[in-house]
Each structure stands twice: as structure tokens, then as C-alpha cells.
């Protein structure tokens, strides 16, 4: 079996694509923000702050800036009184929707005793309905 570094080198890769994805998405609270944008349709700083347990205003500000820099979200200033800021997923950010849904589905199927009060297994579609992201993954 070929060692990973040789395989990566064979295809001209500078690093492992999974490692890179984890560097972008693996920071504390990044996936929580994405989850809330995708599943709860949240778009405002105050919504994230109220619904993500343990996140501070400083950390939330940092993560939102990083996610914007990485091209996952865009920030829009709405000229109302008072001024409002809304965040939305970019096309790049939207590609993560089926991945997050698969992660949720994995836990609901294989760790139901941790996820559900009754400990009974469920799948993502059964809980959240037939959403575009997950169903598109199952079509392949």
C-alpha cells in the first residue's frame, strides 16, 4: 500500500484535502454557525449568540470574519435604523449543506441513545423532512 504522502505527491497535492477541510471547518463553533444558517435559517449575529451554547461575542466575531474570508458566507449591511448586519451562505458555503446533513444523519442513526430522549434511531429525513441537500447526496 502506498503511503499517503506518496499518493498526494503523485497527484501534485501539497497537502491532504481532508486535513485542509478540517483546518477550515474544524475551528470551534464554525460548524455550529453553519448548522444554524442551514437548518434554522439564522442570519444575524444576535441569533447566533443566543442559540449557540458557550460562544462569546469575541469568538463569534472572529469565526464570522474567518468564514467570510474563506468565502463560506457573505456579510451584508442593511441600511436601516439602527443599521443591521445579515450573513448568508455563498455558493461555496451552500455546498456544505449535504455534508452537515450527513453528519447529523450519521449521529441520529448510529448514536440514537445520545441524540434522542427515547434512544430510538431516526434518520435525517424523518426529523427534518426531505431537504434538498441530503436528498441530492442520496441520488448519487
Secondary structure, DSSP 4 states (H G I P E B T S, - for coil): ---HHHHHHHTT-SS-HHHHHHHHH-STTHHHHHHHHHHS---SHHHHHHHSTT--HHHHHHHHHHHHHTTSEEEEEE-SSS-EEEEEE-HHHHTTHHHHHHHHHHHHHH-HHHH-TT-----HHHHH-S-HHHHHHHT-
